Amino acid sequence: MARKPRQSDIGIPLHVIQRGNNKTKCFLESMDFATYINWLRKYKEKYDVSIHAWALMNNHVHLLCTPQKNSAVSKMMQFLGTRYVRYFNTKYGRTGTLWEGRFKSFPVYSDLYLLTLYRYIERNPVAAGIVNTPEEYEWTSYKSNALGFKSKLITPHQKYLELDNVDNERRQKYQELFADTICQEKLRALGIKPGEIGITPD
């Protein structure tokens, strides 16, 4: 029996996490990352989901997104996940599941934590020890949100836009948010378990 799409409140941001089954790597080379992003862009447009921040790690995905229709995120993740697994299995000659069950999602009701979550997601590669600064890692939204790189994938959240009315000043203020690490109390408030911020070292 098919699972019913998850209901989520229209206009309420969600932190979406999808992990590889048993910590399996889901992205092995640059083309894999690019393929996932291409289909994420397609399905977010098809199902009317606004993507505010994202990070692709080698064995999991983080998205900060807002559904504009009922069940929009659920449908986006279902079709994206299925299509990517088909691509990955065909390319690498494997069978079976790739993801660790259904994706997890945490609603973000507080504006207080929204920008903290932006920062948490885009700092994931730094927290994992892959790079020293977020701009060094290619597969996140940091360069769009902090450096002004054009992206058809990103829709800025109103809270991000409120940092400043001037683009350059807004990006500067956004960069300043990355000066400090995120305390464990804020992580818990976001529904993130302490230590659940990196990737497997291998």
C-alpha positions as CSV (number, residue, x, y, z in Angstrom):
1,M,0.0,0.0,0.0
2,A,1.4,3.3,-1.0
3,R,2.3,5.8,1.7
4,K,0.2,9.0,1.9
5,P,2.2,12.2,1.3
6,R,3.1,14.0,4.5
7,Q,1.0,17.1,5.2
8,S,2.9,20.2,6.1
9,D,1.7,23.8,6.7
10,I,1.8,25.9,3.6
11,G,4.3,28.8,4.1
12,I,6.1,27.2,7.1
13,P,9.8,26.5,6.4
14,L,11.0,22.9,6.8
15,H,14.4,21.6,7.5
16,V,14.6,18.4,5.4
17,I,17.2,15.7,6.0
18,Q,17.7,12.6,3.8
19,R,20.5,10.2,4.6
20,G,22.1,7.3,2.8
21,N,21.0,3.9,3.9
22,N,23.4,2.6,6.6
23,K,25.5,5.7,6.0
24,T,26.0,4.7,2.4
25,K,27.6,7.4,0.2
26,C,25.0,8.8,-2.2
27,F,27.3,11.0,-4.2
28,L,30.6,9.6,-5.5
29,E,31.7,12.3,-8.0
30,S,30.8,15.8,-9.2
31,M,28.3,14.6,-11.8
32,D,26.3,12.9,-9.1
33,F,26.0,16.1,-7.2
34,A,25.1,18.1,-10.3
35,T,22.5,15.6,-11.4
36,Y,20.8,15.7,-8.0
37,I,20.8,19.5,-8.1
38,N,19.4,19.6,-11.6
39,W,16.5,17.4,-10.7
40,L,15.9,19.2,-7.4
41,R,15.5,22.4,-9.4
42,K,13.0,20.7,-11.7
43,Y,10.9,19.1,-9.0
44,K,10.9,22.2,-6.7
45,E,9.4,24.2,-9.6
46,K,6.9,21.4,-10.5
47,Y,5.5,21.1,-7.0
48,D,5.9,24.7,-5.9
49,V,8.6,24.5,-3.2
50,S,10.8,27.4,-2.3
51,I,14.4,26.4,-1.6
52,H,16.2,28.8,0.7
53,A,19.4,26.9,1.6
54,W,20.9,23.5,0.8
55,A,23.9,21.3,1.3
56,L,24.8,18.0,-0.4
57,M,27.3,15.9,1.6
58,N,28.7,12.6,0.5
59,N,26.0,10.6,2.4
60,H,23.2,12.9,3.2
61,V,21.2,16.0,2.0
62,H,20.1,19.1,3.9
63,L,17.4,21.4,2.6
64,L,15.7,24.5,4.1
65,C,12.5,24.9,2.1
66,T,9.0,26.2,2.2
67,P,6.0,24.5,0.6
68,Q,3.6,26.7,-1.3
69,K,1.0,23.9,-1.7
70,N,-0.2,21.0,0.3
71,S,2.2,18.0,0.4
72,A,4.5,19.9,-2.0
73,V,7.7,18.9,-0.2
74,S,6.6,15.3,0.2
75,K,5.9,15.0,-3.5
76,M,9.2,16.8,-4.4
77,M,11.3,14.4,-2.3
78,Q,9.5,11.3,-3.4
79,F,10.0,11.9,-7.1
80,L,13.4,13.4,-6.7
81,G,14.6,10.5,-4.5
82,T,13.1,7.8,-6.8
83,R,14.7,9.3,-10.0
84,Y,18.1,9.8,-8.4
85,V,18.2,6.2,-7.1
86,R,17.4,4.9,-10.6
87,Y,20.2,7.1,-12.0
88,F,22.7,6.1,-9.2
89,N,21.9,2.3,-9.4
90,T,22.2,2.3,-13.2
91,K,25.4,4.2,-13.2
92,Y,27.2,2.2,-10.5
93,G,25.7,-1.2,-11.3
94,R,23.9,-1.7,-8.0
95,T,20.4,-2.6,-6.9
96,G,18.1,-1.8,-4.0
97,T,17.5,1.1,-1.8
98,L,19.9,4.1,-1.5
99,W,18.1,6.2,1.2
100,E,17.6,5.5,4.8
101,G,13.8,5.3,4.8
102,R,11.8,8.4,4.3
103,F,13.3,11.8,4.7
104,K,13.0,13.6,8.0
105,S,11.5,17.1,8.2
106,F,11.3,19.6,11.0
107,P,9.1,22.7,10.8
108,V,10.7,26.0,11.7
109,Y,8.1,28.1,13.4
110,S,10.5,30.6,15.0
111,D,12.1,33.4,13.0
112,L,14.7,33.4,15.7
113,Y,16.2,30.2,14.5
114,L,15.7,30.5,10.7
115,L,19.0,32.2,10.0
116,T,20.7,29.9,12.5
117,L,19.4,27.0,10.3
118,Y,20.7,28.7,7.2
119,R,24.1,28.9,8.8
120,Y,24.0,25.3,10.2
121,I,23.2,23.9,6.7
122,E,25.8,25.8,4.8
123,R,28.5,25.2,7.5
124,N,28.0,21.4,7.3
125,P,31.2,20.9,5.2
126,V,33.2,23.0,7.7
127,A,31.8,21.1,10.7
128,A,32.6,17.8,8.9
129,G,36.2,18.9,8.5
130,I,36.1,18.8,4.7
131,V,37.0,22.5,4.2
132,N,38.1,25.4,6.4
133,T,35.6,27.9,5.2
134,P,32.1,27.4,3.7
135,E,33.0,29.1,0.3
136,E,35.5,26.4,-0.3
137,Y,32.8,23.7,-0.7
138,E,31.0,23.6,-4.0
139,W,27.8,21.8,-3.2
140,T,26.0,24.2,-0.9
141,S,23.9,27.4,-1.3
142,Y,26.5,29.5,0.5
143,K,27.9,31.1,-2.6
144,S,24.4,32.2,-3.6
145,N,23.4,33.5,-0.2
146,A,26.7,35.0,0.9
147,L,28.5,35.9,-2.3
148,G,25.7,36.7,-4.7
149,F,26.3,33.9,-7.2
150,K,23.2,33.6,-9.4
151,S,21.1,30.5,-8.8
152,K,17.8,29.4,-10.3
153,L,17.4,27.0,-7.4
154,I,17.4,29.6,-4.5
155,T,14.4,31.6,-3.4
156,P,15.5,33.9,-0.5
157,H,13.3,33.8,2.6
158,Q,11.8,37.0,3.8
159,K,13.9,36.8,7.0
160,Y,17.1,36.6,4.9
161,L,15.9,39.7,2.9
162,E,15.3,41.6,6.0
163,L,19.0,41.6,6.9
164,D,19.3,44.7,4.7
165,N,17.6,46.4,1.8
166,V,20.9,46.7,-0.1
167,D,22.2,43.5,-1.7
168,N,25.9,44.0,-0.9
169,E,25.1,45.0,2.7
170,R,22.8,42.1,3.1
171,R,25.4,39.6,1.9
172,Q,28.0,41.2,4.2
173,K,25.7,40.8,7.2
174,Y,25.0,37.2,6.2
175,Q,28.7,36.4,6.0
176,E,29.1,37.8,9.5
177,L,26.7,35.2,10.8
178,F,29.3,32.5,10.0
179,A,31.9,34.0,12.4
180,D,30.6,32.0,15.4
181,T,29.8,28.3,15.8
182,I,26.3,27.2,16.6
183,C,25.8,26.3,20.3
184,Q,24.2,22.9,21.2
185,E,21.1,24.6,22.7
186,K,20.3,26.1,19.3
187,L,20.8,22.8,17.6
188,R,18.4,21.1,19.9
189,A,15.8,23.8,19.3
190,L,16.1,23.1,15.6
191,G,15.4,19.4,16.1
192,I,19.0,18.4,15.4
193,K,20.8,16.0,17.7
194,P,24.2,17.1,19.0
195,G,26.9,15.6,16.8
196,E,24.5,15.1,13.9
197,I,26.3,17.6,11.7
198,G,29.0,15.8,9.7
199,I,29.6,12.9,7.4
200,T,31.4,9.6,7.7
201,P,35.2,10.2,7.5
202,D,35.6,7.6,4.7
